[in-house]
Amino acid sequence: MKATKKYYQIHEFIKKRIQTGTYPVGTYLPSENDICEKFETTRTTARKALDELLKEGFIEKEQGKGSKVIERRKSLGLLTVKGFSGATDYEVQTILTKKPKITHWDPIIAFPLTKEERESKCVYFQRVRRINNKPVVLENNWYALDAMDIIKPHDFVQGSFFKTLSQKYFIEVMGAEQELKSISASKEVAENLGVTEGDSILHISVRFRTSKPGFNLYGDLYCNTIEYPIRNSYFL
């Protein structure tokens, strides 16, 4: 078996156990020696697998202790790989206001679709994010049905699509493109956010890229940032 294939096998084995909580945040992974023994491989191969997990933000290395599982907080600019909840300093409650359904792509999506996406129907759902029981963000999401089956409402992990992808489908969000502008709240947005129609709000259009080839998640967010600003921090 080639070294590259062995390192990938080790990397995927450990990553899935982090994603499912077998190796919880704050715990240490098996040592390089233990990994070598389990997979009958060299320290170089074991170290390469761990280095990939380090690059992806799943672990950090502590001198004399080993590889520690951490929360993935690699920055995507305004939003992080943890999603909106990871881009604020507050406890966020997510409410699914429109259940996932199969539909046609909405022309409001700011980013060009791929050929495969255009030829596919899409899955659409809507959520409202609340902080201290106050609505702060109205979020619409779309993804190609051909890339992943429709997700059921009870499948959402704590209302988070990112956590659902990671823990149930082993798919990670790897990067994003974003467009931001100030707009006037429409009637629907105003009703969902508890503001007055015409009030100025932050509008974010975003396309998230994932670890699954051809699978993108499109988002359209309307944010009331008067009381609760969104953090724009970078985690290296």
C-alpha positions in Angstrom: 0.0 0.0 0.0 1.4 3.4 -1.0 2.4 5.8 1.8 0.0 8.5 0.5 -2.9 6.1 0.6 -2.0 5.0 4.1 -1.7 8.5 5.4 -5.1 9.4 3.9 -6.6 6.3 5.5 -5.3 7.4 8.9 -6.3 11.0 8.4 -9.9 10.0 7.5 -10.1 7.5 10.4 -9.1 10.0 13.0 -11.2 12.9 11.5 -14.4 10.9 11.5 -13.9 10.1 15.2 -13.4 13.7 15.9 -16.5 14.7 14.0 -18.6 12.1 15.8 -17.3 12.9 19.2 -15.3 9.7 19.8 -12.4 12.0 20.3 -14.1 15.0 22.0 -12.8 18.6 22.1 -10.2 19.0 24.8 -8.9 15.4 24.6 -5.7 14.1 23.2 -5.3 11.8 20.2 -3.4 8.5 20.4 0.4 9.1 20.2 2.3 8.8 17.0 3.7 5.5 18.3 0.2 4.2 19.0 -0.9 5.2 15.5 2.1 3.5 14.0 1.3 0.3 15.8 -2.4 0.4 15.0 -2.0 1.0 11.3 1.3 -0.8 10.9 3.0 2.3 9.4 5.9 4.6 9.9 6.2 7.7 12.1 6.6 9.8 9.0 3.2 8.6 7.6 1.5 9.0 11.0 3.0 12.5 11.4 1.7 13.5 7.9 -1.8 12.4 8.8 -1.7 14.5 12.0 -0.2 17.5 10.1 -3.2 17.4 7.8 -5.6 17.5 10.7 -3.6 20.4 12.1 -3.9 22.3 8.8 -7.7 21.7 8.8 -8.0 23.1 12.3 -9.1 19.9 14.1 -6.1 19.7 16.4 -3.3 21.6 17.9 0.0 20.2 19.0 1.2 20.7 22.6 4.9 20.2 23.4 5.3 17.1 25.5 1.6 16.2 25.5 0.6 15.4 21.9 -2.2 16.3 19.6 -5.2 18.0 21.3 -8.6 18.1 19.7 -9.9 21.7 19.4 -13.0 23.6 18.2 -12.6 24.4 14.5 -12.4 28.2 14.3 -10.4 28.8 11.2 -11.6 32.2 9.8 -13.6 32.7 6.6 -13.5 36.5 7.1 -16.8 37.8 8.5 -18.2 34.3 9.0 -16.2 31.3 10.2 -16.2 27.6 9.5 -18.5 27.3 12.5 -21.1 29.4 10.8 -22.9 32.5 12.1 -22.8 31.2 15.7 -19.0 31.2 15.5 -18.9 34.7 14.2 -20.5 36.3 17.3 -19.6 36.6 20.9 -23.1 35.5 22.1 -25.1 32.3 22.6 -27.2 31.9 19.5 -30.5 30.1 19.2 -31.5 28.9 15.8 -35.1 28.4 14.7 -36.0 26.6 11.5 -38.7 28.8 10.0 -39.0 27.1 6.6 -38.4 23.4 6.5 -36.1 22.0 3.7 -38.0 21.5 0.5 -37.1 20.7 -3.1 -37.6 23.7 -5.4 -36.0 25.8 -8.2 -33.0 28.0 -7.7 -33.8 31.6 -6.6 -32.5 34.4 -8.8 -31.6 36.3 -5.7 -28.5 34.1 -5.3 -25.6 36.5 -5.9 -23.0 33.9 -7.2 -23.0 32.1 -10.5 -24.1 28.5 -10.3 -22.0 25.7 -11.9 -23.3 23.9 -14.9 -24.1 20.9 -12.7 -26.0 23.1 -10.2 -28.0 24.8 -13.0 -29.1 21.4 -14.3 -30.2 20.2 -10.8 -33.1 21.3 -8.6 -32.1 22.6 -5.3 -33.0 22.2 -1.6 -34.1 25.4 0.2 -34.6 26.2 3.9 -34.8 29.2 6.1 -33.7 29.9 9.6 -33.9 32.8 12.1 -31.0 33.3 14.6 -31.9 34.7 18.0 -29.8 36.2 20.8 -31.4 36.7 24.2 -34.7 35.8 22.4 -34.3 38.7 20.0 -34.2 37.9 16.2 -30.8 39.0 14.8 -30.4 37.2 11.5 -32.8 35.9 8.8 -30.9 33.3 6.7 -32.0 31.6 3.5 -29.9 28.6 2.2 -29.8 26.6 -1.0 -27.8 23.6 -2.2 -28.0 21.3 -5.2 -30.2 18.3 -4.8 -27.9 16.3 -7.1 -25.0 17.0 -4.6 -26.8 15.8 -1.5 -30.3 14.5 -0.7 -32.8 16.7 1.1 -32.0 17.0 4.8 -34.9 16.4 7.2 -35.7 18.9 9.9 -35.0 16.4 12.7 -31.5 15.8 11.3 -30.3 19.3 12.1 -27.7 19.2 14.9 -28.5 22.1 17.3 -30.0 24.0 14.3 -26.6 24.2 12.7 -26.2 23.1 9.1 -22.4 23.1 9.4 -22.5 20.8 12.4 -25.0 18.6 10.6 -22.7 18.2 7.6 -19.7 17.5 9.8 -21.2 15.0 12.3 -23.7 13.2 10.1 -22.2 13.4 6.6 -18.5 13.9 7.4 -18.5 17.0 5.1 -16.5 20.1 6.2 -16.9 23.7 5.1 -13.5 24.7 3.6 -13.9 28.3 2.5 -16.3 31.0 1.4 -16.9 34.0 -0.9 -18.9 36.9 0.5 -20.6 40.1 -0.6 -21.8 42.6 1.9 -24.0 45.7 1.5 -26.5 47.8 3.4 -30.1 47.6 2.2 -33.5 48.6 3.4 -35.5 45.9 5.1 -38.4 44.4 3.1 -41.7 43.6 4.7 -40.8 39.9 5.1 -37.4 40.7 6.5 -38.8 43.4 8.9 -41.4 41.0 10.2 -38.8 38.3 10.9 -36.3 40.6 12.5 -38.7 42.7 14.5 -37.6 46.0 12.8 -39.5 48.6 10.8 -39.9 48.1 7.1 -37.4 50.3 5.4 -34.9 50.2 8.2 -31.2 49.9 7.2 -29.8 46.3 7.7 -26.7 44.4 6.7 -27.2 42.0 3.8 -24.6 39.2 3.2 -24.5 36.9 0.2 -22.2 34.0 0.7 -21.1 30.8 -1.1 -19.5 28.2 1.1 -17.2 25.6 -0.5 -17.1 22.1 1.1 -14.8 19.1 1.2 -17.2 17.2 -1.0 -16.4 18.0 -4.7 -19.1 19.9 -6.4 -21.1 20.6 -3.3 -21.6 24.3 -2.5 -23.9 25.9 0.0 -25.4 29.3 -0.9 -26.6 31.7 1.8 -28.6 35.0 1.8 -28.4 36.6 5.3 -30.2 39.7 6.6 -28.6 41.0 9.8 -29.9 43.4 12.4 -26.5 44.5 14.0 -27.7 47.4 16.1 -27.4 45.6 19.4 -25.3 42.5 18.5 -22.4 43.2 16.1 -20.9 40.3 14.0 -17.2 39.8 14.8 -14.7 40.1 12.0 -11.7 38.3 13.6 -9.1 36.0 12.1 -7.9 32.8 13.8 -4.6 31.5 12.6 
